[in-house]
Amino acid sequence: MKKTIKKALSCDNIILNLKSETKQGVIEEMISHLKSCGLLRDKEGALKAVLEREKKMSTGMENGIAIPHGKTDTVDSLIAAVAISRQGVDFECIDGKPARIFIMTISPLSQTGPHIQFLAEVSKLLRNPGARREILNAIKVENVLKVLKR
C-alpha cells in the first residue's frame, strides 16, 4: 500500500529538529535539506513551485500537520522530505493550531499519479493519533521512518 512513501523516504531526507519559526522558513529549510541530500538539482525552481502552491491555499491541515508540496520540471520523479518542529510553526492550519509535522513532496509537472498517491498515503497514515505521537516523540530518524513505512 505505502509503496510511494517507501520509495520516496529514507533517513537522509528526515529532519528531526527544524530550526525555522516561520512558514516560509520551514519550506526553505526543507528544500535546502533536499538539495544537500542530492535529491534536488534546482533549489530555486523547487522553492518557487512550493511557494506558488502555498499562495493558492495553505497546506496546513489539522492535528499539527502540514503537507507543503509543489510540481515542477526541475525534478525527474517524486521526492519527499519529513521534518519535525519541536516548538510548532504557524502554518495557517485548518484548525488554527501550529504545525509540528511537515511532509513535503515535489514532483514533475507531467506526473500526477505518484503525487496524488503519496499525498493520500500520508494523509491516511497521519490520521492515526498514535502515529503522530510516535513521530513527535522520535529521537532518531530511523524511528520516524519506521512509523511512516508501516
C-alpha positions in Angstrom: 0.0 0.0 0.0 2.6 2.6 1.1 4.9 2.0 -1.9 5.2 5.6 -2.8 6.2 6.5 0.8 8.7 3.6 0.9 10.3 4.7 -2.4 10.4 8.4 -1.5 11.7 8.4 2.0 15.0 7.4 3.7 16.8 8.5 6.8 18.6 11.2 4.7 15.5 13.2 4.0 14.2 13.4 7.5 14.9 16.5 9.7 14.3 15.8 13.4 14.6 19.4 14.7 13.5 22.1 12.4 15.1 25.4 13.2 12.8 27.7 11.3 10.0 29.5 13.1 8.0 30.8 10.0 6.1 29.1 7.2 8.5 30.4 4.5 11.5 29.4 6.7 10.2 25.8 7.1 9.7 25.5 3.3 13.2 27.0 2.6 14.9 24.8 5.2 13.2 21.6 3.9 14.2 22.4 0.3 17.7 23.2 1.3 17.9 19.8 3.0 16.6 18.1 -0.1 19.3 19.9 -2.1 22.0 18.9 0.4 20.9 15.3 0.2 21.5 15.4 -3.6 17.8 14.9 -4.4 17.2 18.3 -5.9 19.2 19.9 -8.7 17.3 23.2 -8.9 16.7 24.7 -5.4 15.2 27.9 -6.7 12.8 26.2 -9.1 11.5 23.8 -6.4 11.2 26.7 -3.9 9.1 28.7 -6.4 6.8 25.7 -7.1 6.1 25.1 -3.4 5.6 28.7 -2.5 3.3 29.3 -5.5 1.2 26.3 -4.4 1.1 27.6 -0.9 -0.2 31.0 -2.1 -3.2 29.3 -3.7 -4.2 27.7 -0.4 -2.3 26.8 2.7 -1.3 23.1 3.0 -1.6 23.4 6.8 -4.0 20.6 7.7 -5.3 19.6 11.2 -3.7 17.9 14.2 -0.3 19.7 13.8 0.3 18.5 10.2 1.3 20.5 7.1 2.0 19.0 3.7 3.7 21.6 1.6 4.0 20.4 -2.0 4.7 21.6 -5.5 5.0 20.4 -9.1 8.0 21.4 -11.2 10.0 20.1 -14.1 13.2 20.6 -12.0 12.7 17.0 -10.7 12.5 13.8 -12.7 10.5 11.9 -10.2 8.7 12.5 -6.9 11.0 13.5 -4.0 10.0 14.0 -0.4 11.2 15.2 3.0 9.8 14.9 6.5 10.5 17.5 9.3 9.6 17.9 12.9 9.3 21.2 14.7 9.5 20.8 18.4 8.0 24.2 19.1 5.4 24.3 16.3 5.0 26.8 13.5 2.1 28.9 12.4 1.3 27.3 9.0 -2.3 28.6 8.7 -3.7 25.2 9.6 -7.4 24.5 9.2 -7.8 24.1 13.0 -5.8 27.2 13.8 -3.1 25.2 15.7 0.6 25.3 15.0 2.0 22.6 12.7 4.7 20.3 14.1 4.9 17.5 11.5 5.8 18.6 7.9 5.8 16.3 5.0 7.0 17.9 1.7 6.7 16.4 -1.7 7.9 17.8 -5.0 7.0 16.0 -8.2 7.3 16.6 -12.0 4.6 18.6 -13.7 4.0 15.7 -16.2 3.2 13.1 -13.5 0.1 13.3 -11.3 -0.3 9.7 -10.2 2.6 9.4 -7.7 2.0 12.9 -6.3 -1.7 12.1 -5.5 -0.9 8.6 -4.2 1.8 10.0 -1.9 -0.5 12.7 -0.5 -3.3 10.1 0.0 -0.9 7.6 1.8 0.5 10.4 4.1 -3.0 11.8 4.9 -4.3 8.3 5.8 -1.3 7.4 7.9 -1.3 10.7 9.9 -5.0 10.5 10.8 -3.8 8.0 13.4 -3.1 9.9 16.7 -0.7 7.1 17.8 1.4 7.5 14.6 1.6 11.3 15.1 2.6 10.8 18.7 5.3 8.3 17.7 6.7 10.7 15.1 6.7 13.7 17.5 8.4 11.6 20.2 11.1 10.1 17.9 14.7 10.8 18.9 16.2 9.1 15.9 15.3 9.5 12.2 15.1 5.7 12.0 12.1 5.8 14.4 10.3 8.3 12.2 11.0 6.2 9.1 9.7 3.1 10.8 6.3 4.8 11.6 5.9 6.1 8.0 6.8 2.9 6.3 4.4 0.7 8.3 
